[in-house]
C-alpha cells in the first residue's frame, strides 16, 4: 500500500484530482472566481498588491471598510488564504470572498503567496505567517482592528490556516500569542502524507521531512482559538477524512472546534457562500468574528 488503503497513484488521484473528477465544475469554478472577483472590485474599495514581504509574490489585496471605524473603533479583519494545491491561483481570483464579510463591516485581506515548485511549502507557510504579522502591525492603515484578526482558507488555504494556528507568534514574531481570534478551514488538507504519491508531487517536490514538518495533524497546539472546519457533502471520502480526523485531533487536546457540512456542495462551489452574509458558510464565520 502506498498510503492507508490506497495501493496505486491512480486510486489516490481519484480522491484528490478534482479537475479530472469533475472537469465541468473545475472550468466553471475558474470562470466564477474571475467574474465575481471583478464584480466585487466594482462594488468595494480596495488596495491591490500591498506588499508584506521582500519578494514580488508577497503581497495582499486589502478590502477595507469604514463602517466600524466610523463607529469609533477599527473593523474586525478576515485574512483569507486561497487554495490551488500550493501551486495554482493568485489573490486576484479571490476578491469575491470580501463581499459577504464587507457587507457586515469586516475588512478583508486576501493573501497572495509564491507557488510551488518555485518555492517549497515551508516557504509558503513562512509567507502566510508574515502576511498575518503585517496585518497586525498595519491594521490601522486600512481601518482594521489589530485585536480582532480572524483567518479563513480553502483547500491548500485550509492547510495554511491550520499552520497559522500552530505558530509561535510570541517567540518568532514578538506578537501576542492570541493574535488570531478564530479560524475557519474549508476542505482543508491537514495530512500531507498522501501527496508524495499523487499527481501534485512533480510540482510540490515534497520530501518526507517537509511532510512531517507541515502536516497540521501532527502538530496540534495545546492552546488555540476556536476553529470551524467545513466541507461539502459532495466531496470525496479523502477530503472529508482530512477534516474529520483533524477535528478529532483538535478536540482530543480539549480545543474548541465545530464541523459544518454543506449539502450538495463540491470541492469548488463550497466557497461560494462568501458572496452572501446570510449563507450557512459566511454566517457561521461572521458569528465567530462578531459575537453578539
C-alpha positions, 0 to 999 in steps of 0.5 A, a space after each residue: 500500500 502506498 498510503 492507508 488503503 490506497 495501493 496505486 497513484 491512480 486510486 489516490 488521484 481519484 480522491 484528490 484530482 478534482 479537475 479530472 473528477 469533475 472537469 465541468 465544475 473545475 472550468 466553471 469554478 475558474 470562470 466564477 472566481 474571475 467574474 465575481 472577483 471583478 464584480 466585487 472590485 466594482 462594488 468595494 474599495 480596495 488596495 491591490 498588491 500591498 506588499 508584506 514581504 521582500 519578494 514580488 509574490 508577497 503581497 495582499 489585496 486589502 478590502 477595507 471598510 469604514 463602517 466600524 471605524 466610523 463607529 469609533 473603533 477599527 473593523 474586525 479583519 478576515 485574512 483569507 488564504 486561497 487554495 490551488 494545491 500550493 501551486 495554482 491561483 493568485 489573490 486576484 481570483 479571490 476578491 469575491 470572498 470580501 463581499 459577504 464579510 464587507 457587507 457586515 463591516 469586516 475588512 478583508 485581506 486576501 493573501 497572495 503567496 509564491 507557488 510551488 515548485 518555485 518555492 517549497 511549502 515551508 516557504 509558503 507557510 513562512 509567507 502566510 505567517 508574515 502576511 498575518 504579522 503585517 496585518 497586525 502591525 498595519 491594521 490601522 492603515 486600512 481601518 482594521 482592528 489589530 485585536 480582532 484578526 480572524 483567518 479563513 482558507 480553502 483547500 491548500 488555504 485550509 492547510 495554511 490556516 491550520 499552520 497559522 494556528 500552530 505558530 509561535 507568534 510570541 517567540 518568532 514574531 514578538 506578537 501576542 500569542 492570541 493574535 488570531 481570534 478564530 479560524 475557519 478551514 474549508 476542505 482543508 488538507 491537514 495530512 500531507 502524507 498522501 501527496 508524495 504519491 499523487 499527481 501534485 508531487 512533480 510540482 510540490 517536490 515534497 520530501 518526507 521531512 517537509 511532510 512531517 514538518 507541515 502536516 497540521 495533524 501532527 502538530 496540534 497546539 495545546 492552546 488555540 482559538 476556536 476553529 470551524 472546519 467545513 466541507 461539502 457533502 459532495 466531496 470525496 471520502 479523502 477530503 472529508 477524512 482530512 477534516 474529520 480526523 483533524 477535528 478529532 485531533 483538535 478536540 482530543 487536546 480539549 480545543 474548541 472546534 465545530 464541523 459544518 457540512 454543506 449539502 450538495 456542495 463540491 470541492 469548488 462551489 463550497 466557497 461560494 457562500 462568501 458572496 452572501 452574509 446570510 449563507 450557512 458558510 459566511 454566517 457561521 464565520 461572521 458569528 465567530 468574528 462578531 459575537 453578539 
